[in-house]
Amino acid sequence: MECFVGIDLGSTTTKAVVMDDKGQVLGRGITNSRSNYDTAARVSKLEAFIDARLSLIRRELEKVPAVADRVDEILSGLTRNFRREQFVEQLGDLEQTCVANVEGPRFAGKEKAIIGALTEVFRRLREEEADKLFAPTAQRKSDFFRDLAGSRFMQIGEEVARDAGVPFDHLLHMYDKSIIEVENRPPSADMNRKFRTAMERVRGELSGADLDTAALGAPIDAALDVDMVERYVVGTGYGRVRLPFPKEHIRSEILCHGLGAHLMYPKTRTVLDIGGQDTKGIQIDEKGIVVNFQMNDRCAAGTGRYLGYVADEMNMGLHELGPLAMKATKSIRINSTCTVFAGAELRDRLALGDKREDILAGLHRAIMLRAMSIISRSGGITDEFTFTGGVAKNEAAVKELRQLVKENYGEVKINIDPDSIYTGALGASEFARRAVVEA
């Protein structure tokens, strides 16, 4: 099977989409953008191919009457156990890297004790913690290896260091020095082995669940036997110039977001994209071709980065801003959306006794007012209107946008896709497909 890949390297997240030669999306992947953009591109692409393989497995399972009504349950277990295999593999890499870094005068005479302590920490992580982290009922706040390994390493490391009589700071130093190296080496691309191992664990979990687990073998084998060949890749996004592709494989994010929005909603004529670093107002025709656009200036005001700064100032998570703003009883007028002055104005408002939720409601309105200005300069809003980017997941931002659109343009259909963060990567993957299929 020929596959076409689009990668959108954003300032905060990197997204990838894998598409087949008919234009059908097979898989999506996302990871945090890093200073090492090559790694971010590789990881997001690997995640998209993992998701694509799961899509193929779903197709095959749905063909088998004996398991057709249990597909979601089977795939959930398969995904969870596949992630366990990845976690264990990266633990092995991290352990080897930590041990290799035990050198230098600081550790003279203590090398054996430190290596012994590290070996014990990783034994417990591998043999005890992995099963707990990926148990069917486990609640994980993150699936990123650094988050999962780091919290458990700290807890176990202190106990092991105390018992071994070595300073915990030494173990922590090894971890901090090694984790970046491991993060920059994505898990191996040997997906089939991990999926088969994961499937054996799923069979064990479902053996007493009134399910013929023997019926899983043929569809899983059929899906894993499909050879997914990466035919063409197109890169876009804030960091596209750093992507490891030839220039002919690079497309502007304006073109990719316009085409991506068109693929999601063919009747779209106006697109608003608010990402981590910029805001774009885009006008497209009936074929998804960009006819006009406007972007914010170099200032990060009104972007996801600005919201991140506000979250830091308020000592909150970025995901908490929208829900709290929705609880506001009034909207405090914010005079400046400049990131430089945001902290001072926030502190002034709080000192005056204004409620956090009311301040946040005003901030969200100020951001969307700025976005509306950019859209206006691009040509205004024409039915249908599509909102994309990470900020489209913020319910308070969406609320303010709907209100402002109605006030200025009347009743307009507003599209917000659950996968809107992948819009740029979707457009890039279609450009990749057209470069071959329609050449």
C-alpha positions in Angstrom: 0.0 0.0 0.0 1.4 3.4 -1.0 1.2 6.0 1.7 1.5 9.8 1.5 2.6 11.8 4.5 2.1 15.4 5.6 4.0 16.8 8.6 3.1 20.1 10.2 5.9 21.2 12.4 4.4 23.8 14.8 6.0 25.8 17.5 4.4 23.8 20.3 3.3 20.5 18.6 4.2 18.6 15.5 1.5 16.7 13.7 1.6 14.1 10.9 -1.1 12.6 8.7 -0.8 9.4 6.6 -3.1 9.1 3.6 -3.6 6.4 1.0 -3.7 6.9 -2.8 -7.5 7.4 -2.7 -7.2 10.3 -0.3 -8.4 8.3 2.7 -6.8 9.3 6.0 -5.3 6.2 7.6 -3.6 7.6 10.6 -2.7 10.7 12.6 0.2 11.4 15.0 1.2 14.2 17.3 4.1 15.0 19.6 5.6 17.9 21.4 7.9 20.0 19.2 11.5 20.0 20.4 14.5 22.1 19.7 15.5 19.0 17.7 13.0 19.4 14.9 14.2 16.3 13.1 13.2 14.2 16.1 9.8 15.8 16.3 9.2 15.1 12.7 10.3 11.4 13.1 8.2 10.8 16.2 5.0 12.4 14.8 5.4 10.4 11.6 5.9 7.1 13.6 2.9 7.9 15.7 0.8 8.4 12.5 1.9 5.1 11.0 1.1 3.4 14.3 -2.4 4.9 14.1 -2.6 3.8 10.5 -1.8 0.2 11.4 -4.5 0.3 14.0 -6.9 1.5 11.4 -6.0 -1.5 9.2 -6.5 -3.8 12.1 -9.9 -2.3 12.8 -11.0 -2.9 9.2 -10.0 -6.5 9.4 -11.6 -7.2 12.8 -14.9 -5.7 11.6 -15.0 -8.4 8.9 -15.1 -11.2 11.5 -18.6 -11.8 12.9 -17.3 -13.5 16.0 -15.6 -10.3 17.2 -17.3 -7.5 15.3 -19.2 -6.2 18.4 -16.1 -6.2 20.5 -13.8 -4.3 18.2 -13.5 -1.2 20.3 -12.6 -3.2 23.4 -10.0 -5.3 21.5 -8.4 -2.2 19.9 -8.3 -0.4 23.3 -6.4 -3.3 24.8 -4.2 -3.6 21.8 -3.3 0.1 21.9 -2.6 0.0 25.6 -0.4 -3.0 25.4 1.4 -1.7 22.4 2.3 1.4 24.4 3.5 -0.8 27.2 5.9 -2.5 24.7 7.2 0.9 23.6 7.6 2.0 27.2 9.6 -1.0 28.1 11.8 -0.6 25.0 12.6 3.0 25.9 13.3 2.0 29.5 16.0 -0.3 28.3 17.5 2.5 26.2 17.3 4.9 29.1 19.0 2.4 31.5 21.9 1.7 29.1 22.3 5.5 28.6 22.3 6.2 32.3 24.9 3.5 33.0 27.1 4.7 30.2 27.0 8.2 31.6 28.4 7.1 35.0 31.9 8.5 34.6 34.1 11.3 35.6 35.8 12.4 38.9 32.5 13.2 40.6 31.7 9.5 40.8 35.2 8.1 41.4 35.1 5.1 43.6 31.3 5.0 43.6 30.7 3.8 40.1 29.7 0.2 41.1 27.3 1.4 43.7 25.6 3.9 41.4 25.3 1.4 38.5 23.8 -1.1 41.0 21.3 1.4 42.2 20.3 2.4 38.6 20.0 -1.3 37.7 17.6 -1.8 40.6 15.5 1.3 39.8 15.0 0.2 36.2 14.3 -3.4 37.2 11.4 -2.1 39.3 10.2 0.2 36.6 10.2 -2.6 34.1 8.9 -5.5 36.2 6.5 -3.7 38.5 5.6 -0.3 37.3 5.0 -1.1 33.6 2.1 -3.4 34.4 0.6 -0.8 36.8 0.9 2.1 34.3 -0.7 0.1 31.5 -3.3 -1.9 33.4 -6.9 -1.8 31.9 -8.1 0.6 34.7 -5.0 2.7 34.9 -5.4 6.5 34.6 -2.4 8.1 32.9 -2.1 11.9 32.7 0.2 11.6 29.8 1.5 9.0 27.3 4.8 10.8 26.7 7.7 8.6 27.8 9.5 11.4 29.7 6.4 12.1 31.8 5.7 8.5 32.6 9.3 7.5 33.3 10.2 10.7 35.2 7.6 10.5 37.9 8.2 6.9 38.7 12.0 7.3 38.5 11.8 10.0 41.2 9.7 7.9 43.6 11.6 4.7 43.2 15.0 6.3 42.9 14.9 8.0 46.4 14.1 4.7 48.1 16.7 2.7 46.2 19.4 5.4 46.7 18.7 5.4 50.5 19.0 1.6 50.7 22.1 1.5 48.6 23.8 4.3 50.5 24.4 6.5 47.5 23.2 10.2 47.1 19.9 10.4 45.2 21.3 13.5 43.4 23.7 11.2 41.6 20.8 9.1 40.2 18.9 12.2 39.4 21.9 13.7 37.5 22.2 10.5 35.4 18.5 10.7 34.6 18.5 14.4 33.6 21.6 13.9 31.5 20.3 10.8 29.7 16.6 11.5 29.1 17.2 14.1 26.4 19.5 11.6 24.5 16.7 9.0 24.7 14.0 11.4 23.7 16.0 12.2 20.6 16.1 8.6 19.7 12.4 7.6 18.9 11.3 4.1 19.6 12.2 1.6 16.9 10.0 1.3 13.9 9.6 -2.5 14.5 5.8 -2.1 14.9 4.7 -5.6 13.9 6.7 -7.4 16.6 5.2 -5.0 19.3 1.7 -5.5 17.9 2.0 -9.3 18.0 3.4 -9.2 21.6 0.6 -6.8 22.6 -2.0 -9.1 21.0 -0.8 -12.0 23.1 -1.3 -9.9 26.2 -4.8 -8.9 25.0 -5.7 -12.6 24.4 -4.7 -13.2 28.0 -6.8 -10.4 29.3 -9.8 -11.5 27.3 -9.5 -15.2 27.8 -12.3 -15.4 30.3 -14.5 -12.7 28.7 -16.8 -14.9 26.5 -14.7 -14.2 23.4 -13.2 -16.6 20.9 -9.6 -15.2 21.1 -8.5 -17.7 18.4 -10.6 -15.7 16.0 -8.3 -12.7 16.4 -5.3 -14.4 14.8 -6.3 -14.2 11.1 -7.5 -10.5 11.0 -4.5 -9.3 13.0 -2.1 -11.2 10.7 -3.9 -9.8 7.6 -3.5 -6.3 8.8 0.1 -6.6 9.9 1.0 -8.2 6.6 0.0 -5.1 4.6 3.2 -3.4 3.5 2.7 0.4 4.0 5.2 2.1 1.7 6.0 5.7 2.3 5.8 7.1 -1.2 6.0 10.9 -0.8 6.3 13.4 2.2 5.4 17.1 2.3 6.3 19.3 5.2 4.8 22.5 6.4 4.3 24.7 9.5 6.3 27.1 11.6 9.5 25.1 11.5 9.2 23.8 7.9 12.5 25.2 6.9 14.1 22.8 9.5 12.4 19.7 8.2 14.8 17.2 6.6 13.1 17.4 3.2 14.2 18.8 -0.2 12.6 22.2 -1.0 10.2 20.7 -3.5 8.7 18.8 -0.6 7.8 21.9 1.4 4.5 23.8 1.2 3.5 27.0 3.0 1.2 26.6 6.0 -1.3 28.9 4.4 -1.7 26.6 1.4 -1.9 23.5 3.6 -4.4 24.9 6.1 -6.6 26.1 3.2 -6.5 22.8 1.5 -6.9 20.8 4.7 -10.0 22.8 5.7 -11.4 22.2 2.2 -10.9 18.4 2.6 -12.7 18.5 6.0 -15.5 20.8 4.8 -15.7 21.2 1.0 -18.1 24.2 1.2 -15.6 26.2 3.4 -14.7 29.6 2.0 -13.2 31.3 5.1 -10.7 29.7 7.5 -9.4 30.9 10.8 -6.3 29.1 12.2 -5.0 30.0 15.6 -1.8 28.1 16.4 0.9 28.4 18.9 2.8 31.1 17.1 0.5 32.9 14.7 -3.1 33.6 13.6 -4.2 33.2 10.0 -7.3 34.4 8.2 -7.5 32.5 4.9 -10.0 32.8 2.0 -10.3 29.8 -0.3 -12.3 29.0 -3.5 -14.5 26.0 -4.2 -11.3 23.8 -4.9 -9.5 24.8 -1.7 -7.1 27.1 -3.4 -6.1 30.2 -1.4 -7.3 33.4 -2.9 -6.4 35.8 -0.1 -5.0 35.7 3.5 -3.8 37.8 6.4 -1.6 36.9 9.3 -0.7 38.5 12.6 2.5 40.5 12.8 5.6 39.2 14.7 3.9 39.8 18.0 2.5 36.6 19.6 -0.6 38.4 20.9 -3.8 36.4 20.4 -2.0 33.1 19.7 -1.7 29.9 21.7 1.7 31.1 23.0 -0.1 34.0 24.6 -2.6 31.7 26.3 0.3 29.7 27.5 1.9 32.8 29.0 -1.4 33.7 30.7 -1.6 30.1 32.2 1.9 30.4 33.6 1.1 33.8 35.1 -2.0 32.3 36.8 -0.2 29.1 37.8 -2.7 27.0 35.9 -2.6 24.4 33.1 -3.3 25.6 29.6 -6.2 23.2 29.4 -7.8 24.8 32.5 -8.2 28.3 31.0 -11.2 27.7 28.9 -13.3 25.8 31.5 -12.6 28.5 34.1 -13.5 31.3 31.7 -16.8 29.6 31.0 -17.8 30.1 34.7 -17.5 33.9 34.4 -20.5 36.1 35.3 -19.1 39.1 33.4 -16.3 39.9 31.0 -13.5 42.2 32.2 -12.3 44.5 29.4 -8.6 43.8 28.7 -6.8 46.8 27.2 -3.8 45.0 25.9 -3.2 41.5 24.4 0.5 42.2 24.2 2.3 39.3 25.8 5.0 41.6 27.3 2.4 43.6 29.3 -0.1 40.7 29.9 1.5 39.7 33.2 1.3 43.3 34.6 -2.3 43.8 33.6 -3.3 40.4 35.0 -1.7 41.2 38.3 -3.3 44.6 38.4 -6.7 43.1 37.8 -6.3 40.5 40.5 -5.1 43.2 42.9 -8.3 45.2 42.3 -10.3 42.1 43.3 -11.5 41.0 39.9 -12.3 37.3 39.7 -10.0 35.1 37.7 -12.8 33.7 35.6 -14.0 37.2 34.7 -10.5 38.2 33.7 -10.1 35.1 31.6 -13.4 35.7 29.9 -12.1 39.2 28.9 -8.8 37.8 27.7 -10.6 35.3 25.5 -12.8 38.0 24.0 -9.7 40.2 23.4 -8.0 37.4 21.6 -11.0 36.7 19.4 -11.4 40.4 18.6 -7.9 40.4 17.3 -8.6 37.3 15.3 -11.7 38.9 13.8 -9.6 41.9 12.8 -7.3 39.6 10.9 -10.2 37.9 9.2 -11.7 41.2 8.2 -8.4 42.3 6.5 -8.4 39.0 4.6 -11.8 39.6 3.1 -14.3 38.9 5.9 -16.3 35.8 6.6 -18.2 34.0 4.0 -20.4 30.9 4.6 -19.1 28.3 5.5 -16.5 29.3 8.1 -14.0 26.8 9.6 -12.0 27.3 12.8 -8.8 25.3 13.1 -5.7 25.0 15.3 -5.1 24.1 18.9 -7.1 27.1 20.2 -10.2 25.6 18.5 -10.3 23.1 21.4 -10.7 26.0 23.9 -14.5 26.2 24.6 -14.3 29.8 25.8 -12.5 30.9 22.6 -15.1 29.1 20.6 -17.9 30.8 22.5 -16.5 34.3 22.0 -15.9 33.5 18.3 -19.5 32.4 17.7 -20.8 35.5 19.4 -18.5 37.9 17.4 -19.3 36.2 14.1 -23.0 36.5 14.7 -22.7 40.2 15.8 -20.7 41.1 12.6 -21.8 38.6 9.9 -25.1 37.3 11.0 -26.0 33.5 10.9 -23.0 31.7 9.5 -22.3 28.0 9.6 -19.2 27.5 11.8 -17.2 24.2 11.4 -14.9 23.0 14.1 -13.6 19.5 13.6 -12.4 17.4 16.6 -9.2 16.8 14.6 -8.8 20.4 13.6 -5.3 20.5 15.0 -4.3 18.2 12.1 -5.6 20.5 9.4 -2.2 21.7 8.2 -0.8 18.1 8.1 -3.9 16.9 6.3 -3.4 19.5 3.6 0.3 18.6 3.3 -0.6 14.9 2.9 -3.0 15.7 0.1 -0.2 17.8 -1.6 2.0 14.7 -1.2 -0.7 12.5 -2.8 -1.3 14.8 -5.7 2.4 15.1 -6.4 2.4 11.4 -7.3 -1.2 10.3 -8.2 -2.1 13.4 -10.2 1.3 14.1 -11.7 
